[in-house]
């Protein structure tokens, strides 16, 4: 039975790893990432609405008095 020639395995594996590394680097370099993201202010802008000034109660139909 002939023996398996493993003399080219090293160069094949090394070239495959290098090729994968280069391909991934090229894929990642196509994306645009923000260089310095600015933190957003955590204070929400308060918009005054007329119904926010007075308390209102919502009545459920089941809690109304029986007629």
Backbone as CSV, one residue per row, in Angstrom:
resi,resn,N_x,N_y,N_z,CA_x,CA_y,CA_z,C_x,C_y,C_z
1,UNK,0.857,-1.180,0.000,0.000,0.000,0.000,0.902,1.241,0.000
2,UNK,0.668,2.207,-0.909,1.555,3.379,-0.996,1.351,4.308,0.194
3,UNK,2.400,4.982,0.543,2.341,5.915,1.666,1.817,7.273,1.199
4,UNK,1.121,7.958,2.119,0.568,9.267,1.812,1.689,10.299,1.889
5,UNK,1.814,11.072,0.817,2.863,12.090,0.772,2.380,13.334,1.522
6,UNK,3.004,13.627,2.662,2.592,14.771,3.479,3.579,15.922,3.382
7,UNK,4.431,15.932,2.403,5.454,16.972,2.326,4.871,18.333,1.960
8,UNK,3.735,18.366,1.268,3.160,19.665,0.865,2.095,20.158,1.825
9,UNK,1.802,19.417,2.879,0.740,19.821,3.786,1.053,21.120,4.513
10,UNK,2.274,21.291,4.924,2.633,22.489,5.685,2.404,23.748,4.861
11,UNK,2.928,23.773,3.651,2.774,24.973,2.821,1.316,25.187,2.435
12,UNK,0.553,24.115,2.284,-0.870,24.247,1.956,-1.637,24.868,3.120
13,UNK,-1.373,24.390,4.323,-2.081,24.904,5.499,-1.686,26.354,5.777
14,UNK,-0.406,26.649,5.667,0.052,28.018,5.924,-0.522,28.980,4.889
15,UNK,-0.530,28.590,3.631,-1.083,29.483,2.606,-2.593,29.650,2.772
16,UNK,-3.279,28.609,3.222,-4.716,28.718,3.457,-5.002,29.691,4.605
17,UNK,-4.230,29.604,5.676,-4.433,30.502,6.814,-4.137,31.946,6.415
18,UNK,-3.086,32.155,5.653,-2.766,33.510,5.194,-3.853,34.055,4.273
19,UNK,-4.361,33.225,3.406,-5.419,33.664,2.504,-6.683,34.025,3.269
20,UNK,-7.046,33.207,4.250,-8.220,33.520,5.060,-8.033,34.825,5.834
21,UNK,-6.837,35.027,6.361,-6.564,36.258,7.089,-6.707,37.475,6.169
22,UNK,-6.169,37.386,4.974,-6.239,38.509,4.030,-7.682,38.767,3.612
23,UNK,-8.435,37.705,3.365,-9.833,37.875,2.959,-10.642,38.540,4.069
24,UNK,-10.442,38.107,5.304,-11.174,38.724,6.409,-10.756,40.172,6.624
25,UNK,-9.486,40.468,6.450,-9.046,41.855,6.578,-9.680,42.731,5.503
26,UNK,-9.768,42.219,4.303,-10.398,42.989,3.233,-11.890,43.175,3.480
27,UNK,-12.541,42.159,4.013,-13.966,42.290,4.316,-14.188,43.321,5.420
28,UNK,-13.348,43.298,6.443,-13.524,44.245,7.545,-13.153,45.666,7.148
29,UNK,-12.244,45.821,6.212,-11.830,47.172,5.824,-12.889,47.868,4.983
30,UNK,-13.859,47.122,4.452,-14.918,47.749,3.650,-15.976,48.412,4.508
31,UNK,-16.036,48.085,5.799,-17.045,48.667,6.677,-16.535,49.994,7.215
32,UNK,-17.453,50.942,7.337,-17.111,52.244,7.900,-17.569,52.289,9.350
33,UNK,-16.620,52.401,10.244,-16.929,52.478,11.662,-16.753,53.921,12.128
34,UNK,-17.593,54.373,13.064,-17.405,55.736,13.572,-16.084,55.833,14.350
35,UNK,-15.314,56.844,14.041,-13.996,56.941,14.662,-14.091,57.335,16.137
36,UNK,-14.965,58.311,16.454,-15.098,58.753,17.836,-16.579,58.997,18.115
37,UNK,-17.318,58.011,18.590,-18.755,58.219,18.809,-19.002,59.196,19.954
38,UNK,-19.947,60.097,19.733,-20.273,61.088,20.741,-21.360,60.527,21.662
39,UNK,-21.198,60.680,22.974,-22.260,60.202,23.878,-23.491,61.098,23.774
40,UNK,-24.666,60.473,23.764,-25.900,61.242,23.686,-26.266,61.761,25.071
41,UNK,-26.922,62.900,25.089,-27.338,63.448,26.379,-28.475,62.599,26.935
42,UNK,-28.431,62.336,28.221,-29.427,61.462,28.835,-30.649,62.229,29.314
43,UNK,-30.668,63.561,29.185,-31.828,64.330,29.622,-32.825,64.401,28.475
44,UNK,-34.013,63.846,28.665,-35.007,63.886,27.588,-35.593,65.289,27.454
45,UNK,-35.958,65.633,26.240,-36.591,66.923,26.007,-38.052,66.835,26.439
46,UNK,-38.456,67.723,27.364,-39.807,67.688,27.899,-40.707,68.516,27.003
47,UNK,-41.701,67.872,26.420,-42.672,68.577,25.601,-43.964,68.679,26.396
48,UNK,-44.391,69.894,26.583,-45.569,70.123,27.406,-46.831,69.928,26.559
49,UNK,-47.709,69.075,27.034,-48.987,68.841,26.378,-50.086,69.276,27.334
50,UNK,-51.205,69.767,26.829,-52.245,70.274,27.752,-52.823,69.207,28.654
51,UNK,-52.855,67.943,28.231,-53.433,66.904,29.079,-52.463,66.411,30.149
52,UNK,-51.203,66.842,30.090,-50.250,66.431,31.113,-50.365,67.277,32.379
53,UNK,-51.047,68.427,32.298,-51.109,69.322,33.448,-52.182,68.892,34.445
54,UNK,-53.199,68.216,33.997,-54.274,67.834,34.913,-54.386,66.319,34.997
55,UNK,-54.866,65.863,36.139,-55.000,64.434,36.390,-56.299,63.952,35.773
56,UNK,-56.228,62.882,35.040,-57.439,62.305,34.466,-57.531,60.855,34.895
57,UNK,-58.757,60.379,35.035,-58.979,58.994,35.414,-59.723,58.298,34.283
58,UNK,-59.243,57.131,33.922,-59.897,56.356,32.881,-60.757,55.308,33.571
59,UNK,-62.038,55.340,33.271,-62.967,54.423,33.912,-63.112,53.173,33.065
60,UNK,-63.008,52.049,33.698,-63.265,50.787,33.032,-64.767,50.572,32.985
61,UNK,-65.299,50.003,31.897,-66.756,49.782,31.846,-67.263,48.892,32.981
62,UNK,-66.445,47.997,33.501,-66.894,47.125,34.576,-66.955,47.832,35.913
63,UNK,-66.243,48.977,36.070,-66.246,49.671,37.358,-67.328,50.753,37.434
64,UNK,-68.061,50.963,36.337,-69.127,51.958,36.379,-70.306,51.425,37.208
65,UNK,-71.075,52.318,37.825,-72.224,51.851,38.627,-73.283,51.207,37.723
66,UNK,-73.978,50.242,38.302,-75.019,49.547,37.550,-76.215,50.472,37.341
67,UNK,-76.829,50.410,36.173,-77.973,51.285,35.880,-79.264,50.503,35.907
